[in-house]
């Protein structure tokens, strides 16, 4: 699977990308929303941090959805676990992972 990881936590994004790559996935990493939107990577899924400076994960998700269409699986990835965040996630994303997430939970979220 081609997976785009978008997170301003460089170490966390790189660690997640390394785990996914070791599992046989083709992974691209972006550390901010505008960087992700500028990539020419045919992602099948994107794991998107919700709280990033300049452009939050909700805006990134909306723009990715416009660019890739409904075929892109969008997974929100956040330390926030409140009801407001969960309701907002349901509008723009296909799944939600709370940080830290196990590799098993990540793979489950990536499944259609």
C-alpha positions in Angstrom: 0.0 0.0 0.0 1.2 3.5 -0.7 0.9 5.5 2.5 1.4 9.2 3.1 2.4 10.1 6.7 1.8 13.8 7.6 2.9 14.9 11.0 5.0 17.9 12.3 6.6 15.6 14.9 9.6 14.7 12.8 10.7 11.8 15.0 7.2 10.4 15.3 6.6 10.7 11.6 9.9 9.1 10.7 9.4 6.2 13.2 5.9 5.5 11.8 7.2 5.6 8.3 10.0 3.2 9.1 7.6 0.7 10.7 5.3 0.9 7.7 8.2 0.6 5.3 9.6 -2.5 7.2 6.2 -4.0 6.7 6.4 -3.7 3.0 4.5 -0.5 2.4 5.7 2.4 0.1 5.7 5.4 2.4 6.2 9.1 1.9 6.5 11.6 4.8 5.6 15.2 5.0 6.2 17.4 8.1 3.5 20.0 7.3 0.3 20.2 5.3 1.6 22.3 2.4 4.5 20.0 1.9 2.1 17.0 1.7 -0.1 18.8 -0.8 3.0 19.5 -3.0 4.0 15.9 -3.3 3.5 13.9 -6.5 2.9 10.6 -4.6 -0.1 8.5 -5.6 -1.1 7.6 -2.1 -3.8 5.1 -1.3 -4.0 6.2 2.3 -2.9 9.1 4.4 -2.3 9.2 8.2 -2.7 12.8 9.2 -1.8 14.6 12.4 -4.6 16.9 13.4 -2.6 19.6 15.2 0.0 21.1 13.0 1.1 24.7 12.6 0.0 26.8 9.6 -2.5 24.2 8.3 -4.3 21.8 10.6 -5.0 18.2 9.7 -8.7 19.0 9.0 -7.7 21.4 6.2 -5.1 19.0 4.9 -7.7 16.2 4.8 -10.2 18.4 2.9 -7.5 19.4 0.3 -6.3 15.8 0.0 -9.8 14.6 -0.6 -10.2 17.2 -3.4 -7.0 16.2 -5.0 -7.3 12.4 -4.6 -11.0 11.8 -4.4 -12.9 9.2 -2.4 -10.5 6.4 -3.1 -7.9 7.9 -0.7 -8.3 6.4 2.8 -7.8 9.3 5.3 -6.9 8.4 8.9 -6.8 11.1 11.6 -3.9 10.7 14.0 -4.0 12.7 17.2 -3.4 12.9 20.9 -6.8 14.5 21.3 -9.6 12.2 22.4 -12.5 14.5 23.2 -16.0 14.3 21.8 -15.7 17.5 19.7 -12.6 16.2 17.9 -14.2 12.8 17.3 -17.3 14.5 15.7 -15.1 16.7 13.5 -13.0 13.7 12.4 -16.1 11.8 11.2 -16.8 14.6 8.7 -13.4 14.6 6.9 -11.7 11.3 7.7 -12.4 7.6 7.2 -10.8 6.6 10.5 -9.3 7.8 13.8 -6.2 6.8 15.7 -5.3 8.2 19.1 -1.6 8.7 19.8 0.2 6.6 20.7 -1.3 3.8 18.6 -0.2 0.3 18.3 1.0 -1.1 15.0 -2.0 -3.5 15.0 -4.4 -0.5 15.5 -2.7 1.4 12.6 -3.1 -1.6 10.3 -6.7 -2.1 11.3 -7.4 1.6 10.5 -5.8 1.3 7.1 -8.2 -1.5 6.1 -11.3 -0.7 4.1 
